[in-house]
Amino acid sequence: MSSPAISQKNASKIILNAQKLLHPAQKKPHSPEKLIQHLGYIQIDTISVIERAHHHVLWTRHKAYQPSMLDDLVEEKKVFEYWFHAASYLPISDFRFCLPRMEAFRNKKAGRLDRSNPLYQQVFNRIKTEGPLQAKDFESDRTRRSGWWNWKPAKQALEQLFMEGRLMVKGRKGFQKIYDLPERVLPPDLDQSQPSSQELARFLIRRGIQAQGIITESQISYLQTGVKRGLHSMIRQLLETGEIIQIRVEKKEGLYLTTPETLEQSLRLPKQKQIALLSPFDNFVIQRKRIQELFDFDYQLECYVPAPKRKFGYFSLPILWGDVFAGRADIKADRKKQRMIINNLVLEDILSRREDFISALNQSLNEFMIFNQCKEIEISKTSPISLRKQLRKQE
């Protein structure tokens, strides 16, 4: 039997609804805890040109969000830090599904620091005896370091112990990790049983569809290690039982997985037009190839690109307008001067009803300014050039 086909517009609505980006964020938003449970993870960002990504992603979907809310969830042991496809906050209920990755790290012959190095056990023993510690609590070596990647040995030991699951992150102070033993971080009644490969595969499939609406097999396994064989087998099993189905998106290649309920619900989704200034690390855009395939938007974060080769700017944010990407905004928050600087704002040549868009964009920029603890906006460059004047008219 051939797979049913849906339009690209319908696919977009399904995805945005799953990502909690279809409805205005200020109307009955999910709590930060429920958002993390639904999305599966929030990537932790070290870049602070604007508010860090783990706060930005939640604020995009919950305009009353404050950074202290995430700190509270960590303190209340409702979320924890570990590695998903990158360093992330995850729902505490998902802890057991991280155990296979931890075990894989423990079984690796080589890590950040050779386990025969006495420092490896010494670092662990100090935390076991003294309680929570940060990297700065360990004496730094005096060897010359050639770059940020050449961490001092104690930091290497801490990160290796963390990836192996022998240590966890209890919290952060000044964005620096505080390490402690898992038994002192995790809730005492938490299920810590090791999932089977079948359980893990089922979890990844269901979580992928829940968070993305429609998803391919390769997108489910994105930056996951050692899951492809079990994933393929479980997909076939769930297709046979009808728990999931395969669909096609018109004019797009490949088959996507979803649930019958998700497909049926898509027929009742409302049309919404709202602006979302997305973090480069937002769950919605983190798989760049997927966004290019399904939304025809070629996006690259250029902070990793040499300055002379940048087209849009160091930290350009994708601008979502309804179900289309309308442009990019390279933004920096000068917190000392309480000024949000728009270094470059570039629109795609796809917009109709430009006045409605500019009005919504102006409102979103002002909301984003406040979220970044700023009091005024400075616009340096726009494309088209006339946009700069149009935005200023609406201030």
N, C-alpha and C positions, 0 to 999 in steps of 0.2 A: 504494500500500500504506500502511495506517495505521501510525502510529508506536506502538511498544509502550509500555505504561504501567507505572510502578512506584509502589509506595506511598510516602507521605511518609517513613515510617520507614526504608525501604530507601534512599531518596534521602539521608537524613541520614547513614546509615552509609557510603555511598559518599563523601560529601563529607568526613566526619570522617576516614575512612581516608586519603583523598588529602591532607588537611591534617596528617597525622601526629598526630592527636588521638584516635584510636580506641583505641590500645593504651597501657597505662601507660608513661609517659615513661622510667621507670627501667629498664625491661626491654629490653636490646639497642637502645639509642637510636642513631639515625643520628648521625654526627659533625656538628658545626656546619657544616663545609664541605658535606657531602652534603645537609644540610637546606636550605641556601641554594640549592644546585643544584636541588633538587627543587621548592622553593616558588617559585623564580625571583627573589625579592628579599626583603629585610628592610627595612622603612621605618625611616629614621633619625629619632629623636625629640629635639626640643630641650627638652621638658618633663621636669623631674627631680624631680617630687613623690615619685615612687617610682623604682626603677631604670628607666633609659630603655628605650623600646620595643624598640630593636634588640637589646638584651640580654634583655629580658623575653620576647620572642617565641621566642627560641632556648631559654631556660631552661624555658619551658612544655613544650617537646618533648624536653628533654634536661636532667634535673634535676642532672646533674653539671657543667653548663655554668658557666663563669666568664668575666667580661668580657674577661679577657686573651686568651681563645681567639680572639675576633674581631679583636683587635689583631694577633695572630699571623698570621691569615689575610690581613690587609691587608699586613703586613710581608713575607709569603711570596708576595705577588702572586697570591693565589688568589681574592680578591674585590676589587672596586673600587667607588668611589662614582660614582653618576650619578643622573639623574632617570628614574624609571619612571613612576608616576603622581604620585610625590612623591620627595623626596630619599631614596635607598636604597643599600644594599649589594647588589651583583649579582655573580653568578659571573663570573669573568674570561673564561670561554669564551663568554659572551654579549656581549662588548664590541662585536663587529661589528654586532650588531642595534641598538646605540645610535647607529651612524653616521648613519642617516637623520634622526634627531632633531637631531643635532649640525649636520648640513648645513642642516636647516630653520632652525635658529637663525642660522647664518651668512648665510642668504639673507634673513632678515627685515630690513626697512628700518630699523626702530627696535628698540633694545635698551635695556638699563639705562643705557648710556652711549653717546652718539653716537660712532661710529667715527672721525669727523673730529676728535674731541677728542684732542689730543696725548697725554693721559694714558693712553689706551687702549693705544697702542703702547709708551709708556714703561714701563708696568707689565709688559707682556710681555717687553720687552728686559731689564729688571732681573732677572727670574727666569731668563731665558735665559743671562745673564752670570754672575749671582751664585749661582744654584742655588735650592733650595726656600726659599720665604718665606711668612710669614703676613701677614694684613691689617695687623696691628699694626706690621709692619716698614716700612710706608709712612706717611709723615708725614700726620697728620690735618689736614683743613682746620679753620678756626676759625669757620665759619659756624654759625649757630644751627640745631639740628636740631629738627624738630617732632615726631618720633616715631621708633620703631625702624625703620620702613620707609624713612626718609630717610637711607640709608647715606652714608658719606663717599664721594667719587668714586672713590678707589682701590679700595674694596671693591666698588663697582658694576662697575668694570672687571674685577676678578678674577672675579666671578661671571659676567659676560658671557663672558669668555674661557673659563671653565669650561664653561658651557652650549654654547658653540660647539665645544668639543673641542680648543681650542688650548692649554688648560691642563687638568691633572687634579689630583685631590687625592691627594697622596702618603701622607698620614696625618693624624692629629689630635694636638694637644697641648693638654690642658686643654679639650677639645672644640672647639678652634679649628682650622680647616682649615689644612693646609700644602700650598701649591700648587707644582707643578713641571710640566715639559714632559712630554707623553705618552711620548716616546721614553725618558725616564728613569724612568718609572713602570711601563710595560707590559713583560711578558716579551718577549724578543727574538724568540721563535718563535711568537708569538700570531698567529692568523689575523685580519688587519685588512682583509679584502676587503669592499667594500660589498655588502650583500645586495640582490638584486632585490626588487621589491614582492611577487612571488610567494613568495620565500624568507621574507621578513619575515612575511607573512600565515600561511604554514604554521607558522612558529616560534611565533607568538602563539597559534594554535589549539591546537597540540600542548602548549605550555607551560600554557595555560589549563586544558585537560582534565587534564593531569598533576597540577597543583596543586589543582584544585577538584573533580575527579571528574566533575561534570556542570556545564555552563555554557551560557549563552545567547550569541548573537552580540553583543548589546549589552554584555554583561558582559566579553567578551574585549576589546572596544575601549574599555573604561572609561578615560577620561582619556588615551587615546592619540590623537595627532593625525595626520590624513592617511592613515588605514589602512582606513577603512570600505569603500571601493569594492573594493580588493584583497582584503579579508577576506571579503566577501560572495561574490566570485567563487571564491576558494579553498575556501570551505565547500561550495559546490555541487560543486566538482570532487572533494573528498574524500568527499562523500556518494555520488557516482556510483561511485567506486572501492570503496566499502565500508570505507575506512580509518576513517571516523567514522560514527556513526549518530545519528538523532534519536529522542528519547524524550519521553514526557509523564510528569508527576508527578500522581498522582491528586488531584483536587480543586484543582489549581493551573492557572493559565492559562499558555499559551505552550509552546514546544518547547525542549528542552535538548539539547545536543550531548555525546556521550561516545564511547568506543570500544567495540567488541564485547567486548574483553578486560576492560575495566573493569566492564561490565555482568555478565559471566559471573562475575568474581571476587566481585562483591557478594553472590552467593548463599552464599558460604563465609565471609563476615566474621563474627567472633564478636561476641556482645553483651558490652559492657563498661560498668561503672558507675564513673566516676571524676570527680573535681572538677578543673576547670581554671579558674584565675583569669586571664582573658584581658586582654591589653593592649587599650586602645581602638583601637590601630593594628595589631592582629594581622591577618595576611593573611586569616584566616577571617571577620572581622567588618568589614573595612574598607569593603565595599560594603553599606551599611546596608539598602538596599532589598531586596537579595538575601536577607539574613538575615530580614527581616520576611516576605518571601514564602515562604521555604522552612522557617523555624523558628518563625514566628509570634511573633517577638521584636522589639519596637519600641525600638530603642536609639539614643540620642543622647549624644554627648560634650558635657557641659555646661560645660566650662571656657570655651567661647566664648559662653556664655549669661550675661546679666546675673544677678548673684547672687540678686536677689529672685525671679527666674523659674525658678530651678533646682528640680527635683523630687527629684533623687537625690544631687546633690553635684558638686563641682568636677571630680573625676577618678574617676568611678565605673567599676569594672571589671565586665564581664559575667562571671557565674558559670555555667559550663557543668557540668551534671550528667548524665553519660552522653551522650545525644543531645538533651537539652532544656536550654533556658536557665532556670535556677532563680532568678536574682536578680541584684543589682548590689551592689558594695561600693565605697564611696568611701573610699580609703585614702591615707594620707600617711605617709612615713617621716621621722621626726625623727632624723636621723643623729647629731646632737650628743648627744642623750639616749639614743640607741640604742633608741628606742621606735617601734613601728609603731602608728599611730593609725587606728582604723576609725571615721571620722566618721559613717558611715551605712551600714547593711547592710539591704537590703530584699529580701525573698523574693517570688517569684511565687506565686500561689495555685494551684499545680499539683502540689505534692509529695505523693507517697505514701511510706510507710515513712520518716517524718521522722527517726527515730533514726539510721538508716544514713546519711542525708544529713548530719546534724549532725556525726556522728563523722568522716566524710570531709572535711567543711568545716573542722573544727577542725584536722585534720592538715594540710590544704593551707595554712591560714592560718599555721600554725607554720613550715612549709617556706618560705612566702613571706616571713615575718619574717626568717628566716636569710639568704635570698637578698638581702634589702635591708639587710644588715648591722645588724640590730636584735636586741635580746635580750629584749624584752618587748612584749606587745600591750595596747593600751588601747582598749576598746570604748566609744564615746560613745553611740551610738544604734542601735537595730535595729527592724525591723518584720517580724514581730510583736515586741512588747516582750519577750515571754517568751524570745525567741531569745538575748538578751544573757545571761540567767541560765543557759540551757542550754549555751551555749558555755563559760562560766566553769566550769561543773561538770566539764567534760571537760579542763580545763587540767592 
